Amino acid sequence: MDGILNFGGLSRDMVEGIPVRFSVLPVPYDLTASYISGMRNGPRAIIEASTHMELYDEEMGCEFYEAGIETLSSLEPTALGPGEMIKKVRAATEDILERGAIPVILGGEHSITLGMVQALLKKHPRMSVLHLDAHADMRDTYQDTPFNHACVARRISELCPIAQVGIRSLCVEEAEFLASEKKSGRKAKTRISTFYASEVLKGINWNKVLRRLTDEICITVDLDVFDPSIMPATGTPEPGGLGWYDVTGVLRKAISNRRVVGFDVVELCPLPGNIAPDFLAAKLVYKMIGYTYKEGGR
């Protein structure tokens, strides 16, 4: 841990003797950002905010750092394209899994999630993905690559079941693709389930989401799932988003009823002079660690 800014500001003395269960990997990458770039600065902003975060959680009544959290050095980006970066994330995730820890990936842009999912599926072949996002990310290709951040959910759906929550932005191609998937799912259980933000905000029964998830899950959270009134620091904000308790509600429900094998939080694009989004992201990561530590492991 020497020389590394540690998540939660955890010192060597605080974690000494505690087995590592969560391994935080910063991935400062945003090559395929399609509007505002700057997500490469997200991981450091999250970790810096976390060093000023209270470690006691009033909801769970404990300090989650006792779960055993380590912070790794940032994964160096490559300029060879998103496909190669995904390979690097996959290899780094595999290293974490070999050491018996749960990967906690901090983005960076959303394309990196595919590498984490690929690595997790090698160890957990019946895994599904819970995807929180404003955007469907179901394009087949975008900007001449199938590995753009706008394509990540489409690539994941080709590997395992995915349940999307909070969606409120998609193109015609994505809408037609999701409609065709829903139609085919009438006879065979579809691999893609989409729960739009409007449905969530009207008061969704979270059991509808749980039924679409297998016993082992990976969670990916694009921070633009939140309404821009509380999370303006994203590259592509969308109005009509979810609130803090909407997001933590579905996360706690899913984590307490399924076994989490890995997760990420991506797409923070820090805004100079506005640190509130950084703290929201840091608190969210800490909550997800805490839920998994205290209530997960089914």
Phi and psi restraints in degrees (value plus and minus 20) as a CYANA .aco file:
   2 ASP   PHI     -83.3   -43.3
   2 ASP   PSI     116.0   156.0
   3 GLY   PHI      59.4    99.4
   3 GLY   PSI     -18.8    21.2
   4 ILE   PHI    -135.6   -95.6
   4 ILE   PSI     115.1   155.1
   5 LEU   PHI     -92.4   -52.4
   5 LEU   PSI      94.7   134.7
   6 ASN   PHI    -112.8   -72.8
   6 ASN   PSI     118.9   158.9
   7 PHE   PHI     -77.3   -37.3
   7 PHE   PSI     113.8   153.8
   8 GLY   PHI      57.2    97.2
   8 GLY   PSI     -18.4    21.6
   9 GLY   PHI      45.8    85.8
   9 GLY   PSI       6.0    46.0
  10 LEU   PHI     -90.2   -50.2
  10 LEU   PSI     108.3   148.3
  11 SER   PHI    -111.2   -71.2
  11 SER   PSI     145.9   185.9
  12 ARG   PHI     -78.8   -38.8
  12 ARG   PSI     -58.8   -18.8
  13 ASP   PHI     -83.9   -43.9
  13 ASP   PSI     -54.4   -14.4
  14 MET   PHI     -90.1   -50.1
  14 MET   PSI     -52.0   -12.0
  15 VAL   PHI    -126.3   -86.3
  15 VAL   PSI     -22.4    17.6
  16 GLU   PHI     -81.0   -41.0
  16 GLU   PSI     109.6   149.6
  17 GLY   PHI      66.4   106.4
  17 GLY   PSI     -25.2    14.8
  18 ILE   PHI    -117.0   -77.0
  18 ILE   PSI     101.5   141.5
  19 PRO   PHI     -80.2   -40.2
  19 PRO   PSI     119.2   159.2
  20 VAL   PHI     -93.5   -53.5
  20 VAL   PSI     103.2   143.2
  21 ARG   PHI    -134.2   -94.2
  21 ARG   PSI     -48.9    -8.9
  22 PHE   PHI    -142.4  -102.4
  22 PHE   PSI     107.1   147.1
  23 SER   PHI    -136.3   -96.3
  23 SER   PSI      91.5   131.5
  24 VAL   PHI    -108.1   -68.1
  24 VAL   PSI     102.0   142.0
  25 LEU   PHI    -139.4   -99.4
  25 LEU   PSI      90.8   130.8
  26 PRO   PHI     -97.6   -57.6
  26 PRO   PSI     113.0   153.0
  27 VAL   PHI    -146.9  -106.9
  27 VAL   PSI      70.2   110.2
  28 PRO   PHI    -102.2   -62.2
  28 PRO   PSI      59.0    99.0
  29 TYR   PHI    -155.9  -115.9
  29 TYR   PSI     113.8   153.8
  30 ASP   PHI    -172.2  -132.2
  30 ASP   PSI      18.0    58.0
  31 LEU   PHI     -82.7   -42.7
  31 LEU   PSI     -54.1   -14.1
  32 THR   PHI    -117.9   -77.9
  32 THR   PSI      -4.8    35.2
  33 ALA   PHI     -73.4   -33.4
  33 ALA   PSI     106.6   146.6
  34 SER   PHI    -116.9   -76.9
  34 SER   PSI     -28.7    11.3
  35 TYR   PHI    -154.7  -114.7
  35 TYR   PSI    -113.5   -73.5
  36 ILE   PHI    -109.3   -69.3
  36 ILE   PSI     108.8   148.8
  37 SER   PHI    -115.7   -75.7
  37 SER   PSI     150.8   190.8
  38 GLY   PHI     111.3   151.3
  38 GLY   PSI     -21.1    18.9
  39 MET   PHI     -85.5   -45.5
  39 MET   PSI     -37.9     2.1
  40 ARG   PHI     -82.4   -42.4
  40 ARG   PSI     -42.2    -2.2
  41 ASN   PHI    -109.1   -69.1
  41 ASN   PSI     -24.1    15.9
  42 GLY   PHI     -84.2   -44.2
  42 GLY   PSI     -68.0   -28.0
  43 PRO   PHI     -78.1   -38.1
  43 PRO   PSI     -64.6   -24.6
  44 ARG   PHI     -86.5   -46.5
  44 ARG   PSI     -58.6   -18.6
  45 ALA   PHI     -82.9   -42.9
  45 ALA   PSI     -60.0   -20.0
  46 ILE   PHI     -83.0   -43.0
  46 ILE   PSI     -66.9   -26.9
  47 ILE   PHI     -87.9   -47.9
  47 ILE   PSI     -60.4   -20.4
  48 GLU   PHI     -81.8   -41.8
  48 GLU   PSI     -63.4   -23.4
  49 ALA   PHI     -83.2   -43.2
  49 ALA   PSI     -57.5   -17.5
  50 SER   PHI     -84.2   -44.2
  50 SER   PSI     -44.9    -4.9
  51 THR   PHI     -91.9   -51.9
  51 THR   PSI     -33.1     6.9
  52 HIS   PHI    -131.4   -91.4
  52 HIS   PSI      -5.6    34.4
  53 MET   PHI    -113.9   -73.9
  53 MET   PSI     118.3   158.3
  54 GLU   PHI     -86.6   -46.6
  54 GLU   PSI     113.0   153.0
  55 LEU   PHI    -105.0   -65.0
  55 LEU   PSI     -33.5     6.5
  56 TYR   PHI    -103.5   -63.5
  56 TYR   PSI     112.9   152.9
  57 ASP   PHI    -130.0   -90.0
  57 ASP   PSI      99.6   139.6
  58 GLU   PHI     -90.3   -50.3
  58 GLU   PSI     -49.1    -9.1
  59 GLU   PHI     -87.3   -47.3
  59 GLU   PSI     -63.7   -23.7
  60 MET   PHI    -117.0   -77.0
  60 MET   PSI     -34.1     5.9
  61 GLY   PHI      51.2    91.2
  61 GLY   PSI      14.4    54.4
  62 CYS   PHI    -180.9  -140.9
  62 CYS   PSI     156.4   196.4
  63 GLU   PHI    -125.3   -85.3
  63 GLU   PSI      97.2   137.2
  64 PHE   PHI     -93.3   -53.3
  64 PHE   PSI     -37.0     3.0
  65 TYR   PHI     -79.9   -39.9
  65 TYR   PSI     -40.3    -0.3
  66 GLU   PHI     -87.0   -47.0
  66 GLU   PSI     -29.3    10.7
  67 ALA   PHI     -88.7   -48.7
  67 ALA   PSI     -41.7    -1.7
  68 GLY   PHI      75.9   115.9
  68 GLY   PSI      65.8   105.8
  69 ILE   PHI    -136.7   -96.7
  69 ILE   PSI     105.7   145.7
  70 GLU   PHI    -135.0   -95.0
  70 GLU   PSI     134.0   174.0
  71 THR   PHI    -139.1   -99.1
  71 THR   PSI     103.9   143.9
  72 LEU   PHI    -110.4   -70.4
  72 LEU   PSI     144.6   184.6
  73 SER   PHI     -85.3   -45.3
  73 SER   PSI     131.2   171.2
  74 SER   PHI     -80.2   -40.2
  74 SER   PSI     122.5   162.5
  75 LEU   PHI     -98.5   -58.5
  75 LEU   PSI     100.4   140.4
  76 GLU   PHI     -87.0   -47.0
  76 GLU   PSI     108.9   148.9
  77 PRO   PHI     -89.4   -49.4
  77 PRO   PSI     139.5   179.5
  78 THR   PHI    -136.8   -96.8
  78 THR   PSI     128.6   168.6
  79 ALA   PHI    -115.1   -75.1
  79 ALA   PSI      -9.9    30.1
  80 LEU   PHI    -102.5   -62.5
  80 LEU   PSI     -21.4    18.6
  81 GLY   PHI      95.1   135.1
  81 GLY   PSI     142.9   182.9
  82 PRO   PHI     -83.6   -43.6
  82 PRO   PSI     -51.8   -11.8
  83 GLY   PHI     -80.7   -40.7
  83 GLY   PSI     -61.1   -21.1
  84 GLU   PHI     -91.7   -51.7
  84 GLU   PSI     -54.9   -14.9
  85 MET   PHI     -86.8   -46.8
  85 MET   PSI     -57.8   -17.8
  86 ILE   PHI     -81.1   -41.1
  86 ILE   PSI     -59.0   -19.0
  87 LYS   PHI     -82.0   -42.0
  87 LYS   PSI     -59.4   -19.4
  88 LYS   PHI     -85.4   -45.4
  88 LYS   PSI     -61.5   -21.5
  89 VAL   PHI     -85.3   -45.3
  89 VAL   PSI     -59.9   -19.9
  90 ARG   PHI     -80.3   -40.3
  90 ARG   PSI     -67.1   -27.1
  91 ALA   PHI     -83.7   -43.7
  91 ALA   PSI     -61.4   -21.4
  92 ALA   PHI     -86.0   -46.0
  92 ALA   PSI     -58.3   -18.3
  93 THR   PHI     -86.0   -46.0
  93 THR   PSI     -60.7   -20.7
  94 GLU   PHI     -80.5   -40.5
  94 GLU   PSI     -58.8   -18.8
  95 ASP   PHI     -82.0   -42.0
  95 ASP   PSI     -61.7   -21.7
  96 ILE   PHI     -83.0   -43.0
  96 ILE   PSI     -64.8   -24.8
  97 LEU   PHI     -84.3   -44.3
  97 LEU   PSI     -56.7   -16.7
  98 GLU   PHI     -83.4   -43.4
  98 GLU   PSI     -46.3    -6.3
  99 ARG   PHI    -109.5   -69.5
  99 ARG   PSI     -17.3    22.7
 100 GLY   PHI      61.7   101.7
 100 GLY   PSI      -4.2    35.8
 101 ALA   PHI    -123.2   -83.2
 101 ALA   PSI     143.2   183.2
 102 ILE   PHI    -111.6   -71.6
 102 ILE   PSI     102.8   142.8
 103 PRO   PHI     -91.8   -51.8
 103 PRO   PSI     114.0   154.0
 104 VAL   PHI    -143.6  -103.6
 104 VAL   PSI      80.5   120.5
 105 ILE   PHI    -115.6   -75.6
 105 ILE   PSI     111.4   151.4
 106 LEU   PHI    -130.9   -90.9
 106 LEU   PSI      97.3   137.3
 107 GLY   PHI    -114.3   -74.3
 107 GLY   PSI     147.8   187.8
 108 GLY   PHI      46.9    86.9
 108 GLY   PSI     146.7   186.7
 109 GLU   PHI     -99.1   -59.1
 109 GLU   PSI     148.2   188.2
 110 HIS   PHI     -95.1   -55.1
 110 HIS   PSI     -37.2     2.8
 111 SER   PHI     -79.5   -39.5
 111 SER   PSI     -47.5    -7.5
 112 ILE   PHI     -86.0   -46.0
 112 ILE   PSI     -40.6    -0.6
 113 THR   PHI     -78.9   -38.9
 113 THR   PSI     -53.2   -13.2
 114 LEU   PHI     -79.6   -39.6
 114 LEU   PSI     -59.3   -19.3
 115 GLY   PHI     -83.1   -43.1
 115 GLY   PSI     -61.2   -21.2
 116 MET   PHI     -83.5   -43.5
 116 MET   PSI     -64.5   -24.5
 117 VAL   PHI     -82.9   -42.9
 117 VAL   PSI     -63.1   -23.1
 118 GLN   PHI     -78.5   -38.5
 118 GLN   PSI     -65.1   -25.1
 119 ALA   PHI     -85.8   -45.8
 119 ALA   PSI     -63.2   -23.2
 120 LEU   PHI     -84.7   -44.7
 120 LEU   PSI     -56.3   -16.3
 121 LEU   PHI     -87.2   -47.2
 121 LEU   PSI     -46.6    -6.6
 122 LYS   PHI     -82.6   -42.6
 122 LYS   PSI     -56.3   -16.3
 123 LYS   PHI    -113.3   -73.3
 123 LYS   PSI     -48.8    -8.8
 124 HIS   PHI    -149.3  -109.3
 124 HIS   PSI      55.1    95.1
 125 PRO   PHI     -84.8   -44.8
 125 PRO   PSI     -35.6     4.4
 126 ARG   PHI    -123.6   -83.6
 126 ARG   PSI      -2.4    37.6
 127 MET   PHI     -90.0   -50.0
 127 MET   PSI     132.2   172.2
 128 SER   PHI    -144.3  -104.3
 128 SER   PSI     151.1   191.1
 129 VAL   PHI    -142.3  -102.3
 129 VAL   PSI     110.3   150.3
 130 LEU   PHI    -118.0   -78.0
 130 LEU   PSI      99.2   139.2
 131 HIS   PHI    -138.5   -98.5
 131 HIS   PSI      92.1   132.1
 132 LEU   PHI    -123.5   -83.5
 132 LEU   PSI     104.0   144.0
 133 ASP   PHI    -187.6  -147.6
 133 ASP   PSI     136.8   176.8
 134 ALA   PHI    -102.4   -62.4
 134 ALA   PSI     -47.4    -7.4
 135 HIS   PHI    -128.9   -88.9
 135 HIS   PSI     126.5   166.5
 136 ALA   PHI     -88.6   -48.6
 136 ALA   PSI     -51.7   -11.7
 137 ASP   PHI      33.7    73.7
 137 ASP   PSI      19.6    59.6
 138 MET   PHI    -132.2   -92.2
 138 MET   PSI      -1.8    38.2
 139 ARG   PHI     -87.3   -47.3
 139 ARG   PSI     125.7   165.7
 140 ASP   PHI     -94.5   -54.5
 140 ASP   PSI     -63.4   -23.4
 141 THR   PHI    -161.4  -121.4
 141 THR   PSI     137.7   177.7
 142 TYR   PHI    -174.6  -134.6
 142 TYR   PSI     114.1   154.1
 143 GLN   PHI      32.0    72.0
 143 GLN   PSI      23.9    63.9
 144 ASP   PHI      48.4    88.4
 144 ASP   PSI       2.7    42.7
 145 THR   PHI    -165.5  -125.5
 145 THR   PSI     120.8   160.8
 146 PRO   PHI    -100.0   -60.0
 146 PRO   PSI     -20.7    19.3
 147 PHE   PHI    -131.8   -91.8
 147 PHE   PSI      -2.1    37.9
 148 ASN   PHI     -85.1   -45.1
 148 ASN   PSI     137.0   177.0
 149 HIS   PHI     -84.8   -44.8
 149 HIS   PSI     -37.6     2.4
 150 ALA   PHI    -100.6   -60.6
 150 ALA   PSI     -22.6    17.4
 151 CYS   PHI    -135.7   -95.7
 151 CYS   PSI     -20.1    19.9
 152 VAL   PHI     -84.1   -44.1
 152 VAL   PSI     -60.8   -20.8
 153 ALA   PHI     -88.8   -48.8
 153 ALA   PSI     -53.2   -13.2
 154 ARG   PHI     -82.9   -42.9
 154 ARG   PSI     -64.1   -24.1
 155 ARG   PHI     -85.3   -45.3
 155 ARG   PSI     -59.6   -19.6
 156 ILE   PHI     -85.1   -45.1
 156 ILE   PSI     -60.3   -20.3
 157 SER   PHI     -83.3   -43.3
 157 SER   PSI     -41.5    -1.5
 158 GLU   PHI     -98.4   -58.4
 158 GLU   PSI     -31.8     8.2
 159 LEU   PHI    -128.6   -88.6
 159 LEU   PSI     -54.1   -14.1
 160 CYS   PHI    -182.4  -142.4
 160 CYS   PSI     147.9   187.9
 161 PRO   PHI     -83.8   -43.8
 161 PRO   PSI     126.7   166.7
 162 ILE   PHI    -158.9  -118.9
 162 ILE   PSI     113.5   153.5
 163 ALA   PHI    -134.8   -94.8
 163 ALA   PSI     100.9   140.9
 164 GLN   PHI    -122.1   -82.1
 164 GLN   PSI     116.9   156.9
 165 VAL   PHI    -150.8  -110.8
 165 VAL   PSI     112.7   152.7
 166 GLY   PHI      75.5   115.5
 166 GLY   PSI     -13.4    26.6
 167 ILE   PHI     -85.6   -45.6
 167 ILE   PSI     116.5   156.5
 168 ARG   PHI    -173.8  -133.8
 168 ARG   PSI      -3.8    36.2
 169 SER   PHI    -170.0  -130.0
 169 SER   PSI     103.4   143.4
 170 LEU   PHI    -180.0  -140.0
 170 LEU   PSI     137.7   177.7
 171 CYS   PHI    -114.2   -74.2
 171 CYS   PSI     155.2   195.2
 172 VAL   PHI     -80.9   -40.9
 172 VAL   PSI     -62.7   -22.7
 173 GLU   PHI     -76.4   -36.4
 173 GLU   PSI     -65.1   -25.1
 174 GLU   PHI     -87.8   -47.8
 174 GLU   PSI     -61.6   -21.6
 175 ALA   PHI     -81.9   -41.9
 175 ALA   PSI     -63.3   -23.3
 176 GLU   PHI     -87.2   -47.2
 176 GLU   PSI     -58.2   -18.2
 177 PHE   PHI     -84.7   -44.7
 177 PHE   PSI     -66.3   -26.3
 178 LEU   PHI     -84.8   -44.8
 178 LEU   PSI     -56.2   -16.2
 179 ALA   PHI     -85.4   -45.4
 179 ALA   PSI     -59.9   -19.9
 180 SER   PHI     -87.4   -47.4
 180 SER   PSI     -56.8   -16.8
 181 GLU   PHI     -85.3   -45.3
 181 GLU   PSI     -60.8   -20.8
 182 LYS   PHI     -85.6   -45.6
 182 LYS   PSI     -59.8   -19.8
 183 LYS   PHI     -85.1   -45.1
 183 LYS   PSI     -64.0   -24.0
 184 SER   PHI     -86.8   -46.8
 184 SER   PSI     -48.3    -8.3
 185 GLY   PHI     -92.0   -52.0
 185 GLY   PSI     -28.8    11.2
 186 ARG   PHI     -87.1   -47.1
 186 ARG   PSI     -48.9    -8.9
 187 LYS   PHI    -121.9   -81.9
 187 LYS   PSI     -53.7   -13.7
 188 ALA   PHI    -150.7  -110.7
 188 ALA   PSI     117.9   157.9
 189 LYS   PHI     -76.5   -36.5
 189 LYS   PSI     100.0   140.0
 190 THR   PHI     -87.3   -47.3
 190 THR   PSI     130.8   170.8
 191 ARG   PHI    -106.1   -66.1
 191 ARG   PSI     -28.4    11.6
 192 ILE   PHI    -143.8  -103.8
 192 ILE   PSI     106.3   146.3
 193 SER   PHI    -145.8  -105.8
 193 SER   PSI     106.9   146.9
 194 THR   PHI    -138.9   -98.9
 194 THR   PSI     104.2   144.2
 195 PHE   PHI    -136.0   -96.0
 195 PHE   PSI      89.7   129.7
 196 TYR   PHI     -95.3   -55.3
 196 TYR   PSI     136.5   176.5
 197 ALA   PHI     -78.1   -38.1
 197 ALA   PSI     -58.0   -18.0
 198 SER   PHI     -80.0   -40.0
 198 SER   PSI     -57.4   -17.4
 199 GLU   PHI     -88.5   -48.5
 199 GLU   PSI     -61.5   -21.5
 200 VAL   PHI     -83.3   -43.3
 200 VAL   PSI     -65.4   -25.4
 201 LEU   PHI     -91.1   -51.1
 201 LEU   PSI     -37.1     2.9
 202 LYS   PHI    -103.4   -63.4
 202 LYS   PSI     -28.1    11.9
 203 GLY   PHI      84.6   124.6
 203 GLY   PSI      49.3    89.3
 204 ILE   PHI     -94.8   -54.8
 204 ILE   PSI     127.6   167.6
 205 ASN   PHI    -103.8   -63.8
 205 ASN   PSI      91.8   131.8
 206 TRP   PHI     -83.2   -43.2
 206 TRP   PSI     -37.1     2.9
 207 ASN   PHI     -83.5   -43.5
 207 ASN   PSI     -45.4    -5.4
 208 LYS   PHI     -82.6   -42.6
 208 LYS   PSI     -56.6   -16.6
 209 VAL   PHI     -93.1   -53.1
 209 VAL   PSI     -64.9   -24.9
 210 LEU   PHI     -77.8   -37.8
 210 LEU   PSI     -56.7   -16.7
 211 ARG   PHI     -84.8   -44.8
 211 ARG   PSI     -37.7     2.3
 212 ARG   PHI    -112.9   -72.9
 212 ARG   PSI     -19.8    20.2
 213 LEU   PHI    -131.1   -91.1
 213 LEU   PSI     123.9   163.9
 214 THR   PHI     -99.7   -59.7
 214 THR   PSI     159.6   199.6
 215 ASP   PHI     -86.0   -46.0
 215 ASP   PSI     -50.6   -10.6
 216 GLU   PHI    -130.0   -90.0
 216 GLU   PSI     113.1   153.1
 217 ILE   PHI    -153.5  -113.5
 217 ILE   PSI     130.7   170.7
 218 CYS   PHI    -130.5   -90.5
 218 CYS   PSI     121.5   161.5
 219 ILE   PHI    -136.7   -96.7
 219 ILE   PSI     111.1   151.1
 220 THR   PHI    -143.8  -103.8
 220 THR   PSI     106.2   146.2
 221 VAL   PHI    -137.9   -97.9
 221 VAL   PSI      91.9   131.9
 222 ASP   PHI    -106.3   -66.3
 222 ASP   PSI     103.7   143.7
 223 LEU   PHI     -84.9   -44.9
 223 LEU   PSI     -33.2     6.8
 224 ASP   PHI     -96.7   -56.7
 224 ASP   PSI     -18.0    22.0
 225 VAL   PHI     -83.1   -43.1
 225 VAL   PSI     -48.3    -8.3
 226 PHE   PHI     -94.3   -54.3
 226 PHE   PSI     132.6   172.6
 227 ASP   PHI     -84.3   -44.3
 227 ASP   PSI     120.4   160.4
 228 PRO   PHI     -82.9   -42.9
 228 PRO   PSI     -33.1     6.9
 229 SER   PHI     -85.3   -45.3
 229 SER   PSI     -47.3    -7.3
 230 ILE   PHI    -134.7   -94.7
 230 ILE   PSI     -33.0     7.0
 231 MET   PHI    -157.5  -117.5
 231 MET   PSI      53.8    93.8
 232 PRO   PHI     -99.0   -59.0
 232 PRO   PSI     -33.2     6.8
 233 ALA   PHI    -108.3   -68.3
 233 ALA   PSI      42.9    82.9
 234 THR   PHI    -154.9  -114.9
 234 THR   PSI     140.2   180.2
 235 GLY   PHI     -91.1   -51.1
 235 GLY   PSI     -48.4    -8.4
 236 THR   PHI    -158.6  -118.6
 236 THR   PSI      52.6    92.6
 237 PRO   PHI     -87.8   -47.8
 237 PRO   PSI     129.6   169.6
 238 GLU   PHI    -152.6  -112.6
 238 GLU   PSI     113.5   153.5
 239 PRO   PHI     -88.6   -48.6
 239 PRO   PSI     143.0   183.0
 240 GLY   PHI      59.2    99.2
 240 GLY   PSI       8.7    48.7
 241 GLY   PHI    -106.9   -66.9
 241 GLY   PSI    -198.1  -158.1
 242 LEU   PHI    -104.1   -64.1
 242 LEU   PSI     138.6   178.6
 243 GLY   PHI    -114.9   -74.9
 243 GLY   PSI     154.7   194.7
 244 TRP   PHI     -76.5   -36.5
 244 TRP   PSI     -66.7   -26.7
 245 TYR   PHI     -97.5   -57.5
 245 TYR   PSI     -42.9    -2.9
 246 ASP   PHI     -83.3   -43.3
 246 ASP   PSI     -68.0   -28.0
 247 VAL   PHI     -90.2   -50.2
 247 VAL   PSI     -68.7   -28.7
 248 THR   PHI     -87.1   -47.1
 248 THR   PSI     -46.0    -6.0
 249 GLY   PHI     -85.5   -45.5
 249 GLY   PSI     -67.8   -27.8
 250 VAL   PHI     -90.6   -50.6
 250 VAL   PSI     -53.8   -13.8
 251 LEU   PHI     -85.8   -45.8
 251 LEU   PSI     -65.6   -25.6
 252 ARG   PHI     -85.2   -45.2
 252 ARG   PSI     -59.2   -19.2
 253 LYS   PHI     -82.8   -42.8
 253 LYS   PSI     -65.7   -25.7
 254 ALA   PHI     -88.6   -48.6
 254 ALA   PSI     -64.6   -24.6
 255 ILE   PHI     -88.0   -48.0
 255 ILE   PSI     -55.0   -15.0
 256 SER   PHI     -95.9   -55.9
 256 SER   PSI     -35.9     4.1
 257 ASN   PHI    -133.0   -93.0
 257 ASN   PSI     -24.0    16.0
 258 ARG   PHI    -156.1  -116.1
 258 ARG   PSI     144.8   184.8
 259 ARG   PHI    -115.9   -75.9
 259 ARG   PSI      96.3   136.3
 260 VAL   PHI    -104.2   -64.2
 260 VAL   PSI     105.6   145.6
 261 VAL   PHI    -128.0   -88.0
 261 VAL   PSI     -25.4    14.6
 262 GLY   PHI     152.8   192.8
 262 GLY   PSI     135.9   175.9
 263 PHE   PHI    -177.3  -137.3
 263 PHE   PSI     142.7   182.7
 264 ASP   PHI    -160.3  -120.3
 264 ASP   PSI     141.8   181.8
 265 VAL   PHI    -151.8  -111.8
 265 VAL   PSI     101.1   141.1
 266 VAL   PHI    -152.2  -112.2
 266 VAL   PSI     149.4   189.4
 267 GLU   PHI      54.6    94.6
 267 GLU   PSI       2.0    42.0
 268 LEU   PHI     -94.4   -54.4
 268 LEU   PSI     105.1   145.1
 269 CYS   PHI    -138.1   -98.1
 269 CYS   PSI      69.8   109.8
 270 PRO   PHI     -74.8   -34.8
 270 PRO   PSI     121.5   161.5
 271 LEU   PHI    -126.9   -86.9
 271 LEU   PSI      98.8   138.8
 272 PRO   PHI     -74.9   -34.9
 272 PRO   PSI     109.1   149.1
 273 GLY   PHI      68.4   108.4
 273 GLY   PSI     -26.3    13.7
 274 ASN   PHI    -147.1  -107.1
 274 ASN   PSI      77.8   117.8
 275 ILE   PHI    -113.7   -73.7
 275 ILE   PSI     -27.3    12.7
 276 ALA   PHI     -77.6   -37.6
 276 ALA   PSI     -64.0   -24.0
 277 PRO   PHI     -82.4   -42.4
 277 PRO   PSI     -53.4   -13.4
 278 ASP   PHI     -83.4   -43.4
 278 ASP   PSI     -61.2   -21.2
 279 PHE   PHI     -90.1   -50.1
 279 PHE   PSI     -56.9   -16.9
 280 LEU   PHI     -79.7   -39.7
 280 LEU   PSI     -66.3   -26.3
 281 ALA   PHI     -83.2   -43.2
 281 ALA   PSI     -63.1   -23.1
 282 ALA   PHI     -83.6   -43.6
 282 ALA   PSI     -63.2   -23.2
 283 LYS   PHI     -84.4   -44.4
 283 LYS   PSI     -57.3   -17.3
 284 LEU   PHI     -84.6   -44.6
 284 LEU   PSI     -64.7   -24.7
 285 VAL   PHI     -79.9   -39.9
 285 VAL   PSI     -64.4   -24.4
 286 TYR   PHI     -83.9   -43.9
 286 TYR   PSI     -60.3   -20.3
 287 LYS   PHI     -80.9   -40.9
 287 LYS   PSI     -64.9   -24.9
 288 MET   PHI     -84.8   -44.8
 288 MET   PSI     -58.7   -18.7
 289 ILE   PHI     -82.7   -42.7
 289 ILE   PSI     -64.3   -24.3
 290 GLY   PHI     -85.9   -45.9
 290 GLY   PSI     -64.1   -24.1
 291 TYR   PHI     -80.1   -40.1
 291 TYR   PSI     -63.1   -23.1
 292 THR   PHI     -86.1   -46.1
 292 THR   PSI     -59.4   -19.4
 293 TYR   PHI     -88.7   -48.7
 293 TYR   PSI     -64.2   -24.2
 294 LYS   PHI    -110.9   -70.9
 294 LYS   PSI     -52.1   -12.1
 295 GLU   PHI    -143.9  -103.9
 295 GLU   PSI     -31.4     8.6
 296 GLY   PHI    -106.9   -66.9
 296 GLY   PSI    -188.0  -148.0
 297 GLY   PHI      71.8   111.8
 297 GLY   PSI      -2.7    37.3
